[in-house]
Amino acid sequence: MIRTFKTALVVTWLALGAVQAQAGPVQDLLQEQGALIEESSRRTIGPAIEAIVDSGLERVQPVLQAWQDKALWIDAEGRFWRVIEKDGDEILVDVDTGAEAGPADTAAMEQIKPNSGIRALIGTALVQFQLSDPNPARRRAALESITRDPEPELLAPLRASIETEDDADLLARKVRLERLLTARFDEDEAARVAAIEALSTDAAVETRAALNPLLASRMVALPDGETPEGNVARELSPGGDRLSRAAAYGALVDAGLAPPRPSDAEIRAALEANRANGEVGGVAVAALGDPQARARAYDALAAEGLVAPRVEEADVEAALAAHAFFDVYAEPSAAVTDAARAALTSIGIRVGAMKGVDIGLDALSLASIYFLAAIGLAVTFGVMGVINMAHGEFIMMGAYTAYLVQQIIPDRTLSLIAALPAAFVVTFVAGVAMERLVIRHLYKRPLETLLATFGISIALQQLAKIVFGTQARPLTAPDWLGGAWIINDVVGISHIRIAIFVLALMFLGFFLFLMKRTRLGLETRSVTQNPGMAASVGIDPGRVNMLTFGLGSGIAGIAGVAIGLYAKVTSEMGADYIVQSFMTVVVGGVGNIWGTLAGAAMIGGLQKGIEVLNPSNTLAAQTWMIVAVIIFIQFRPRGIIALRGRAAGD
């Protein structure tokens, strides 16, 4: 009983809907194109989609969307319907009014199932409607679709949508995209030239991708004295940089202006195919090992018309001399190609300048890392004169401390905040212990200090391997440090590197304040310059040395946290920075924080510059950098900023 009632309800709704469906212009349009729509072939569907789009009817967009989503159906009477789901039921929607026409009996209807090719064509047609859609996300998606697959017919709707666009970002993107499409597809030469000139200051990849096809050319070969039709780019000389002799002769062969030149393999195959009674062309097979004999045999076959004649080098020279070769633009307008060439030249200069800026940012970032790694060494080596080969292991200890803190505190931001003081405390204590147990017994004995700290370095590395293993440990940055600051398609820098740069500036300020404005700094400088005089005025040199060494070690620990966010955290990570740290301090000027900063800038810039010149071999770049540093020290042994006065003499 219930089923009978439901069936009757469906029939009633369909009957009412049929009256509505027969009266609408969209329904009539679909009926006209019904055969093509039902056929669903990518080869033949184009006129149907074009007719629907060109109709200008208000309800065309939802019909196309339903067709693309496989939600367009045909009932038994041949009428088209949209079918939507509502509360778990399938509902008929009139294609003209958009009104619901009751439940759908899809078992008695035929679903239009466009394949992927037809859906792509429908998607292109929908773009022009989506350009003015009230939803900004759809407008943005339409622009991305046009960027991926630009078509000439999209230029007019794109221009029309610019006038009504109220989103500043989307408006800028539409204007830029309109220029790109105008440059490629507009029929007005002046408009194309104006668009290209406006794009000459835009260094985006899309701009270069749009302008480069305008300078596409093909080679044309003609008898000497003739000039090709079209937009000639240049005349080519066979054997020059742009056209090899082989390519030039190949062009003559392709144009039917010269006979093909058989290769050695083709000649051998022809001789093999025409062998008879132990001879080929009257030449004994046994004699064909001689090149001249092979040539006589092949010429005999050519004389009989069995193979194509050989082409001697003299024939090639004569053919090349008798013809002229040109590069002809595919773009017929000389004004357009001239504008495109000038624009690409201007863009190339801008891109080169931007690459220089990008390299400079990379060098600044690398210098910040080296400065963080070296600032602790500037205290222990530059100020105290202690050659601490275990300095890299303090960096490693700071990174592993941050890793352990992250295991305790899952929140990445809080763990990073907690890791900085924790790493300082751990490495400060380790530095104080090392100074009290080893270093203080070896002051004024630099060679023994070097050997002792080198042994401690190896011991700390092995201890880290025992505790943490040989696998790299993850030190994850907070989400707000993820990604990068992208200035344009060429220039960009990661947020982590920016954070390291800011941290380096903070430590520069902290160190200057500590050494110039605090009692510890005053005592450190006095003990460094004259420990005997400092002791005579009540300063304890042993305590100052202990605290100074601990401070340098603690700063190395904090540097380890920052470097760990950028590089891998392993037991050998400190060894990757110890050489650069010593070079930074020595090149900058021992005992001078400003010298350390200058040394980091020089080492970072020099390494990045060498890597740009030799990008495929980082190890070679580091080797050349060390050689350059050695040469620099030969001419300026006290570094960029040398100490003056008594300290310099020490």
LINPE-V578728 format. One record per helix or strand of 2 or more residues. SS is the DSSP state (H for helix, E for strand). FROM is the first residue (numbers start at 1). TO is the last residue. If there is no record, write none. Layout:
SS_FROM_TO ; SS_FROM_TO
//
This chain:
H_2_23 ; H_25_32 ; H_34_39 ; H_46_54 ; H_60_68 ; E_72_74 ; E_80_86 ; E_89_93 ; E_100_103 ; H_106_108 ; E_110_111 ; H_116_130 ; H_136_148 ; H_154_162 ; H_168_185 ; H_189_201 ; H_205_215 ; E_217_223 ; E_231_236 ; H_245_254 ; H_264_273 ; E_279_280 ; E_283_284 ; H_285_287 ; H_291_303 ; H_313_321 ; E_323_329 ; H_334_383 ; H_391_408 ; H_412_437 ; H_439_441 ; H_446_468 ; H_479_481 ; E_484_486 ; E_492_494 ; H_495_517 ; H_519_529 ; H_531_536 ; H_541_566 ; H_575_588 ; H_593_613 ; H_618_635 ; H_646_649
//
